[in-house]
Amino acid sequence: MKLNLVSSYEITVKEGQHLNKGDELGMFHFGGSTHCLVFGPDVKLAFDFHNTEPGLDATNIPVCSRIATVLTND
């Protein structure tokens, strides 16, 4: 089995742009690393979005940056 991982994507259309059947919407860029962290239901996290909001206009978070902190009951 071959597994390709998407490291990023690029959306090439703009809001309100007219498209025809078969027109390109965007592209995937393959490569990089994928990590998955799984926590139990009682774990509370505080996410750090590095002054950006999740969504289509989000900027990249720098490599080796903290993305979340586990909150304790202290």
N, C-alpha and C positions, 0 to 999 in steps of 0.2 A: 504494500500500500504506500502510495506517495502522499505526503502531507506538505502542503505549502502554507506558510504562515504569512498573514498580512501584517506588515509592520506599520504601514500608514496608508492613507487614501487621499485622493485629491479630487474635489468636486469641481468640474470645469464649467458648469452652467450657473447662471445668475437668476435670482428670483424674478419671475415675470417673463423670462426669456421664452420665446416660442421654439418648440422642438418638433421635429418630424420623426416618424417611426424609424428607428435605427440610428438616430443621432447619439453621439457620445454624451453620457451624463457625467462621467468621471473615470478615474482609474485607481486600481490598487497597486501599491508598491510592495513587493515581496521582500522578505528577509528580516533580519533583526532577531530579537529574542522575545519570547512570550513567557510571562510569569502569571501564575494564578495563586492567590492567597485565599484560603477558605477559613472562616471563623465561625464559631458556634453562635447560636441565636442570642446569647447573653452578652456578647462582646460589643462594646460601644466604641465607635471610631469617630475621630474629628478629622475631617479631610482638609488638606491644604491645597487649594486650587491655584496658588501662586498668582494672585491678582487677575485671574481669568475666570470666565464662567463656562461650564460645560456646554457644548453645542457646536454648531457649524462654524462659528467665528472664533472659537477657542484658539489660543496659542499653545505651542508645545511647552511642556514642563521640562526644564533642564535635566539632563542625565544625572543620576546619583542624587536627585532631590528627594526630600521627604514628601510622601504623598498623603500620609495619614499617621495619626498618633492613636494608640490604644488608650482609652480613658479608663482610669482606675476609680475605685470607690473611696479614695482617701479624702 
